[in-house]
Amino acid sequence: MTALLPIGLSVAGLLFAWLCFTDLPLAVAVFAAILPSYLFRFSLPLPGFTVPTTFLEICFGLLTLGWLYSGRARQAAPLLKRWAAPLLLLLVSAAIATAIAPDLRAALGILRAYILEPVLFFFVASTTLTDETARRRVIYALGAAVAALSALAIYQKITGNGIPPVWQPADVRRVTSVFEYPNALGLFVAPVLPLLAGLTAFLAFDGRKKRRWLALLPAAAAPLGLIAIIFAVSKGAALGAVAGLLLVGLLDRRLRAATLITIIVACVTIISVPSIRGWFAVRADLRDASGSVRQIVWGESWAMLRDHPVFGAGLSGYPLVLPPYHEAEYIEIFQYPHDIVLNFWTELGLTGLAAFGWIVAASLRRPIRRLRRAHPEAWLDAALLGAFAAILVHGLVDVPYFKNDLAMAFWLLAALAAAPRPKDGTAN
């Protein structure tokens, strides 16, 4: 099987290259579906040295070539003008963070995979996903990825097969699907669920009976994703997914009544049942095991930031700069502080944190404006706001950006929000 893997990846790469030059919108959708393929890692031999890369990165290179060949790059000028200030702030912050990083080689890899390539993907996707069919196709692709990952996770839960040893004992058994640890599954799945909910509502209620059966596809993938999150015991992902789904339900007038009833019933149940109320209270106060660990990690991170308040630790520098501040030796030093504000602050400094906040605000502005105007694609805007809510809520206790697939997924959401649509009124 291992010997056949390079052949399989080569064939898949050739097929994807053909797609990039024949149907770029479909290639973007396929790229969204294969975001977890960053797990296929290898090195490219060059004269005198090797360059570590991933299958996802190779596919992104092919996608970029197809984009340049298609001539769509010329359409990026208005978007570049609108986004110039936050992107410039982000790139300058990333350049400084790379220059001060204690491990330059690691920082350059992070700069390439988490900043430069995802930002470029934003322009590729936003200038390609210019019609509603292409945008729906991307959500179908993400749903297919969630369904496949979740099906494997459910199989792992039932059989115990394929789970890394540390998570495998029956009394623990936290599923990971194809990923290396359980939370990676939740981080990928949670933001997709609001998109699937929005697409399901659109297909079920849009009045075209011959298309209503298509709602079964996202409607089936979403529960599988929720089950996978539960089996991964990813509480942050569950909270983010629920927050995103509820926001979609409140913003979509067709789902609002059912959502309000669900919220009322859930609140009454939590308040009136002592055992359930106690369970939520412990986790809300971060008094459970994972919450206690995070409070210690945040405290040590804050102590480090008091000595490095402007530039943080540099890209990939957190685990190398933190040791003098690490007093809880029974807890490992993580790669990141597990809080979205601290993550960006330690990696990119205060200016990088400000740039990220600016980019999030810019991504939310147009969907909110279109919702107010009852845009024909308002279902997608509600779904996008739900997806961003899932990221931000999950980010309170985890790392929803600094990973190959997550960085690309974040900028794909931004591209779906920024892509020009009919009846927008102004250029994007």
C-alpha positions as CSV (number, residue, x, y, z in Angstrom):
1,M,0.0,0.0,0.0
2,T,2.8,2.4,0.9
3,A,4.6,1.7,-2.4
4,L,1.5,2.5,-4.3
5,L,0.9,5.8,-2.6
6,P,3.4,7.8,-4.7
7,I,1.8,6.4,-7.9
8,G,-1.6,7.3,-6.6
9,L,-0.6,10.8,-5.7
10,S,1.1,11.3,-9.0
11,V,-2.0,10.2,-10.9
12,A,-4.2,12.4,-8.7
13,G,-1.9,15.4,-9.2
14,L,-2.0,14.9,-13.0
15,L,-5.8,14.7,-13.0
16,F,-6.0,17.8,-10.9
17,A,-3.6,19.7,-13.2
18,W,-5.8,18.8,-16.1
19,L,-8.8,20.2,-14.2
20,C,-7.0,23.4,-13.3
21,F,-6.6,24.2,-17.0
22,T,-10.0,23.0,-18.2
23,D,-12.5,24.0,-15.5
24,L,-11.0,26.3,-12.9
25,P,-14.2,26.8,-10.7
26,L,-14.5,23.0,-10.4
27,A,-10.8,22.8,-9.6
28,V,-11.3,25.3,-6.7
29,A,-14.2,23.0,-5.4
30,V,-12.0,19.9,-5.6
31,F,-9.2,21.8,-3.8
32,A,-11.6,22.6,-1.0
33,A,-12.5,18.9,-0.7
34,I,-8.8,17.8,-0.5
35,L,-7.7,20.4,2.1
36,P,-6.7,17.5,4.5
37,S,-4.2,16.2,1.9
38,Y,-1.6,18.4,3.5
39,L,-1.0,15.2,5.6
40,F,0.8,13.7,2.6
41,R,4.2,15.3,3.3
42,F,7.5,14.9,1.3
43,S,10.5,16.8,0.2
44,L,11.4,18.1,-3.3
45,P,15.1,17.6,-4.1
46,L,16.7,20.7,-5.5
47,P,20.5,21.3,-6.2
48,G,22.2,21.4,-2.9
49,F,19.1,21.2,-0.7
50,T,15.6,19.9,-0.3
51,V,12.3,21.8,0.1
52,P,9.7,20.2,2.4
53,T,6.2,20.4,0.9
54,T,2.8,18.7,0.9
55,F,0.4,17.3,-1.7
56,L,-1.9,20.1,-0.9
57,E,0.8,22.6,-1.6
58,I,1.6,21.0,-5.0
59,C,-2.1,21.1,-5.9
60,F,-2.2,24.8,-4.9
61,G,0.7,25.5,-7.2
62,L,-1.2,23.8,-10.0
63,L,-4.3,25.8,-9.2
64,T,-2.4,29.1,-9.3
65,L,-0.9,28.2,-12.7
66,G,-4.4,27.4,-14.0
67,W,-5.6,30.7,-12.6
68,L,-2.9,32.7,-14.3
69,Y,-3.5,30.8,-17.5
70,S,-7.2,31.6,-17.4
71,G,-6.6,35.4,-17.2
72,R,-8.7,35.7,-14.1
73,A,-5.8,37.3,-12.3
74,R,-6.6,40.6,-14.1
75,Q,-9.9,40.6,-12.2
76,A,-8.1,40.8,-8.9
77,A,-7.3,44.5,-9.2
78,P,-10.5,46.0,-7.6
79,L,-10.3,43.4,-4.8
80,L,-6.7,44.1,-4.2
81,K,-7.5,47.8,-3.9
82,R,-10.3,47.2,-1.4
83,W,-8.2,44.8,0.7
84,A,-4.8,46.5,0.3
85,A,-4.6,48.0,3.8
86,P,-5.3,45.0,6.0
87,L,-3.4,42.7,3.7
88,L,-0.3,45.0,3.7
89,L,-0.5,45.2,7.5
90,L,-0.7,41.4,7.7
91,L,2.2,40.8,5.3
92,V,4.4,43.4,7.0
93,S,3.7,41.9,10.4
94,A,4.5,38.4,9.0
95,A,7.8,39.7,7.5
96,I,8.8,41.2,10.9
97,A,7.7,38.0,12.7
98,T,9.9,35.9,10.4
99,A,12.9,38.2,10.8
100,I,12.8,38.0,14.6
101,A,11.9,34.3,14.8
102,P,14.3,32.1,16.8
103,D,14.1,29.4,14.1
104,L,14.3,31.1,10.7
105,R,13.8,27.9,8.7
106,A,10.6,27.0,10.6
107,A,9.4,30.6,10.3
108,L,9.8,30.6,6.6
109,G,7.8,27.4,6.2
110,I,5.0,28.9,8.4
111,L,5.1,32.1,6.4
112,R,4.7,30.3,3.1
113,A,2.1,27.8,4.2
114,Y,0.0,29.8,6.6
115,I,0.2,33.4,5.2
116,L,1.5,33.8,1.6
117,E,-0.2,30.8,0.0
118,P,-3.6,31.3,1.7
119,V,-3.7,35.0,0.9
120,L,-3.0,34.2,-2.7
121,F,-5.7,31.5,-2.6
122,F,-8.1,34.3,-1.5
123,F,-7.5,36.1,-4.8
124,V,-7.7,32.8,-6.8
125,A,-11.0,31.8,-5.2
126,S,-12.7,35.2,-5.1
127,T,-12.1,35.8,-8.8
128,T,-13.1,32.3,-9.7
129,L,-16.3,31.8,-7.6
130,T,-18.2,34.5,-9.4
131,D,-21.5,32.6,-10.0
132,E,-23.9,31.0,-7.5
133,T,-23.4,27.5,-9.0
134,A,-19.6,27.7,-8.4
135,R,-20.2,28.9,-4.8
136,R,-22.7,26.1,-4.0
137,R,-20.3,23.6,-5.6
138,V,-17.6,24.6,-3.1
139,I,-20.0,24.0,-0.2
140,Y,-20.9,20.6,-1.6
141,A,-17.2,19.8,-1.8
142,L,-16.6,20.8,1.8
143,G,-19.6,18.7,2.8
144,A,-18.2,15.7,0.9
145,A,-15.0,16.1,2.8
146,V,-16.8,16.3,6.1
147,A,-18.9,13.3,5.3
148,A,-15.8,11.2,4.4
149,L,-13.8,12.3,7.5
150,S,-16.8,11.8,9.7
151,A,-17.6,8.3,8.4
152,L,-14.0,7.3,9.1
153,A,-14.3,8.8,12.6
154,I,-17.5,6.8,13.3
155,Y,-15.8,3.6,12.1
156,Q,-12.9,4.4,14.5
157,K,-15.2,4.9,17.4
158,I,-17.0,1.6,16.8
159,T,-13.9,-0.5,16.1
160,G,-11.0,1.3,17.8
161,N,-9.0,0.8,14.6
162,G,-6.9,3.6,13.1
163,I,-6.8,5.8,16.2
164,P,-3.3,6.9,17.4
165,P,-2.3,4.8,20.5
166,V,-2.6,7.7,23.0
167,W,-6.3,8.1,22.1
168,Q,-7.1,4.5,21.6
169,P,-7.9,3.0,25.0
170,A,-11.6,2.1,25.4
171,D,-12.0,4.5,28.4
172,V,-10.6,7.4,26.3
173,R,-11.2,6.5,22.6
174,R,-11.2,10.0,21.0
175,V,-11.5,9.6,17.3
176,T,-9.1,11.5,15.0
177,S,-10.2,10.4,11.5
178,V,-7.2,11.1,9.1
179,F,-5.7,13.6,11.5
180,E,-3.0,13.3,14.1
181,Y,-5.1,14.4,17.1
182,P,-8.9,14.7,17.9
183,N,-9.2,18.5,18.0
184,A,-7.9,18.7,14.4
185,L,-11.0,16.9,13.3
186,G,-13.3,19.4,15.1
187,L,-11.4,22.4,13.9
188,F,-11.9,21.4,10.3
189,V,-15.6,20.2,10.6
190,A,-17.1,22.9,12.9
191,P,-17.0,25.9,10.4
192,V,-18.4,23.7,7.6
193,L,-21.6,22.8,9.4
194,P,-23.2,26.3,9.2
195,L,-22.5,26.3,5.5
196,L,-24.2,22.9,5.1
197,A,-27.2,24.2,7.2
198,G,-27.5,27.3,5.0
199,L,-27.3,25.2,1.8
200,T,-29.8,22.7,3.1
201,A,-32.3,25.4,3.9
202,F,-31.9,27.1,0.5
203,L,-32.4,23.9,-1.4
204,A,-35.3,22.7,0.7
205,F,-37.2,26.0,0.5
206,D,-36.2,27.6,-2.8
207,G,-39.4,26.4,-4.4
208,R,-37.9,24.3,-7.2
209,K,-39.3,20.9,-6.5
210,K,-37.0,19.1,-8.9
211,R,-34.0,20.4,-7.0
212,R,-35.2,19.7,-3.4
213,W,-33.8,16.2,-3.3
214,L,-30.3,17.8,-3.5
215,A,-30.9,19.1,0.1
216,L,-30.4,15.5,1.2
217,L,-26.7,15.7,0.5
218,P,-25.7,18.6,2.8
219,A,-28.5,17.5,5.3
220,A,-26.8,14.1,5.6
221,A,-23.3,15.4,5.9
222,A,-24.1,17.8,8.8
223,P,-25.3,15.2,11.3
224,L,-22.3,13.0,10.5
225,G,-20.1,16.0,11.3
226,L,-21.8,16.6,14.6
227,I,-21.4,13.0,15.5
228,A,-17.7,13.1,14.6
229,I,-17.2,16.1,16.8
230,I,-18.9,14.4,19.7
231,F,-16.8,11.2,19.2
232,A,-13.7,13.4,19.1
233,V,-14.7,14.9,22.5
234,S,-13.9,18.3,21.1
235,K,-15.9,20.5,23.4
236,G,-14.6,23.7,21.8
237,A,-15.6,22.5,18.3
238,A,-19.1,21.5,19.6
239,L,-19.6,24.9,21.1
240,G,-18.4,26.7,17.9
241,A,-20.6,24.5,15.7
242,V,-23.7,25.1,17.9
243,A,-23.0,28.8,17.9
244,G,-22.6,28.9,14.1
245,L,-25.7,26.8,13.5
246,L,-27.9,28.9,15.9
247,L,-26.7,32.1,14.2
248,V,-27.7,30.7,10.8
249,G,-31.0,29.7,12.2
250,L,-31.6,33.2,13.6
251,L,-30.5,35.0,10.5
252,D,-32.5,32.8,8.0
253,R,-36.2,33.8,8.4
254,R,-37.3,30.4,7.3
255,L,-35.5,28.8,10.2
256,R,-36.0,31.5,12.8
257,A,-39.1,30.2,14.6
258,A,-37.7,26.6,14.9
259,T,-34.3,28.0,16.1
260,L,-35.9,30.2,18.8
261,I,-38.0,27.3,20.1
262,T,-34.8,25.2,20.2
263,I,-33.0,27.8,22.2
264,I,-35.9,28.2,24.6
265,V,-36.2,24.5,25.2
266,A,-32.4,24.1,25.6
267,C,-32.3,27.0,28.1
268,V,-35.2,25.6,30.2
269,T,-33.7,22.2,30.2
270,I,-30.3,23.4,31.3
271,I,-31.8,25.6,34.1
272,S,-34.2,23.0,35.4
273,V,-32.1,19.9,35.4
274,P,-29.4,20.1,38.1
275,S,-27.1,17.5,36.6
276,I,-27.1,19.2,33.2
277,R,-26.8,22.7,34.8
278,G,-23.8,21.5,36.8
279,W,-22.1,20.0,33.8
280,F,-22.4,23.3,31.8
281,A,-21.3,25.3,34.9
282,V,-18.1,23.4,35.3
283,R,-17.1,23.8,31.7
284,A,-18.2,27.5,31.5
285,D,-16.0,28.3,34.5
286,L,-13.1,26.2,32.9
287,R,-13.1,24.0,36.0
288,D,-12.7,20.8,34.0
289,A,-9.3,19.2,33.2
290,S,-8.9,20.8,29.8
291,G,-10.1,24.2,31.0
292,S,-7.7,24.2,33.9
293,V,-4.8,23.4,31.6
294,R,-5.8,26.2,29.3
295,Q,-5.9,28.7,32.1
296,I,-2.4,27.8,33.0
297,V,-1.2,28.0,29.4
298,W,-2.9,31.4,29.0
299,G,-1.3,32.7,32.2
300,E,2.2,31.6,31.1
301,S,1.6,33.1,27.6
302,W,0.6,36.4,29.1
303,A,3.7,36.4,31.3
304,M,5.8,35.9,28.2
305,L,3.9,38.6,26.3
306,R,4.5,41.1,29.1
307,D,8.2,40.9,28.1
308,H,7.5,40.7,24.3
309,P,4.4,42.9,24.0
310,V,4.9,44.4,20.5
311,F,6.4,41.6,18.4
312,G,5.5,38.5,20.4
313,A,7.6,35.4,19.9
314,G,7.9,35.5,16.1
315,L,6.5,32.9,13.7
316,S,6.8,29.4,15.1
317,G,8.7,30.9,18.1
318,Y,6.2,30.4,20.9
319,P,7.6,27.0,22.1
320,L,11.1,28.3,22.0
321,V,10.5,31.6,23.8
322,L,8.1,30.2,26.4
323,P,10.4,27.9,28.5
324,P,11.6,30.6,31.0
325,Y,8.0,31.3,31.8
326,H,6.8,27.7,31.9
327,E,6.4,26.7,35.6
328,A,3.7,24.0,35.3
329,E,6.2,21.3,34.2
330,Y,3.6,18.6,34.3
331,I,2.0,20.3,31.2
332,E,3.7,20.1,27.9
333,I,4.6,23.3,26.0
334,F,2.2,23.5,23.1
335,Q,2.9,25.0,19.7
336,Y,0.4,27.8,20.3
337,P,-1.4,29.3,23.4
338,H,-4.8,27.9,22.3
339,D,-6.7,31.2,22.2
340,I,-7.2,33.0,19.0
341,V,-6.1,36.4,20.3
342,L,-3.0,35.0,22.0
343,N,-2.2,32.8,19.0
344,F,-2.0,35.8,16.6
345,W,-0.3,38.0,19.2
346,T,2.5,35.6,20.0
347,E,3.0,34.7,16.3
348,L,2.6,38.0,14.5
349,G,2.7,40.6,17.2
350,L,0.2,43.3,18.0
351,T,0.1,44.5,14.4
352,G,-0.6,41.0,13.2
353,L,-3.4,40.6,15.7
354,A,-4.8,43.9,14.5
355,A,-4.5,42.8,10.9
356,F,-6.4,39.6,11.6
357,G,-9.2,41.5,13.3
358,W,-9.4,43.9,10.4
359,I,-9.6,41.0,7.9
360,V,-12.3,39.3,9.9
361,A,-14.3,42.6,10.0
362,A,-13.8,43.1,6.3
363,S,-15.0,39.6,5.6
364,L,-18.2,40.1,7.7
365,R,-19.1,43.5,6.4
366,R,-20.4,42.6,2.9
367,P,-22.5,39.5,4.1
368,I,-24.1,41.7,6.8
369,R,-24.8,44.4,4.2
370,R,-26.4,41.9,1.8
371,L,-28.5,40.4,4.5
372,R,-29.9,43.8,5.3
373,R,-30.8,44.3,1.7
374,A,-32.4,40.8,1.4
375,H,-29.9,39.8,-1.4
376,P,-31.0,36.8,-3.5
377,E,-28.1,34.9,-2.0
378,A,-28.8,35.8,1.6
379,W,-28.8,32.2,2.6
380,L,-25.1,32.1,1.8
381,D,-24.4,35.3,3.7
382,A,-26.2,33.8,6.8
383,A,-24.1,30.6,6.4
384,L,-20.9,32.5,6.1
385,L,-21.6,34.5,9.2
386,G,-22.3,31.2,11.0
387,A,-19.1,29.7,9.8
388,F,-17.0,32.7,11.0
389,A,-18.9,32.5,14.3
390,A,-17.9,28.9,14.6
391,I,-14.2,29.8,14.0
392,L,-14.2,32.7,16.5
393,V,-16.1,30.8,19.3
394,H,-13.9,27.7,18.9
395,G,-10.9,30.0,18.8
396,L,-11.6,31.0,22.4
397,V,-10.0,27.7,23.5
398,D,-8.1,26.4,20.4
399,V,-6.1,27.2,17.3
400,P,-8.5,27.6,14.4
401,Y,-6.1,29.2,11.9
402,F,-2.5,28.1,12.2
403,K,-2.6,24.8,10.3
404,N,-2.4,24.1,6.6
405,D,-6.0,23.2,6.0
406,L,-7.4,25.7,8.4
407,A,-5.6,28.7,6.9
408,M,-6.8,27.8,3.4
409,A,-10.3,27.2,4.7
410,F,-10.4,30.6,6.5
411,W,-9.4,32.5,3.3
412,L,-11.8,30.4,1.3
413,L,-14.6,31.7,3.6
414,A,-13.3,35.3,3.1
415,A,-13.3,34.7,-0.7
416,L,-16.9,33.5,-0.7
417,A,-17.8,36.7,1.2
418,A,-15.8,39.0,-1.2
419,A,-16.5,37.3,-4.5
420,P,-18.6,39.7,-6.7
421,R,-22.3,38.8,-7.1
422,P,-25.1,40.2,-9.2
423,K,-27.1,42.9,-7.5
424,D,-24.2,43.8,-5.1
425,G,-24.6,47.4,-6.2
426,T,-20.8,48.1,-6.1
427,A,-17.7,46.3,-7.1
428,N,-15.9,44.1,-4.6
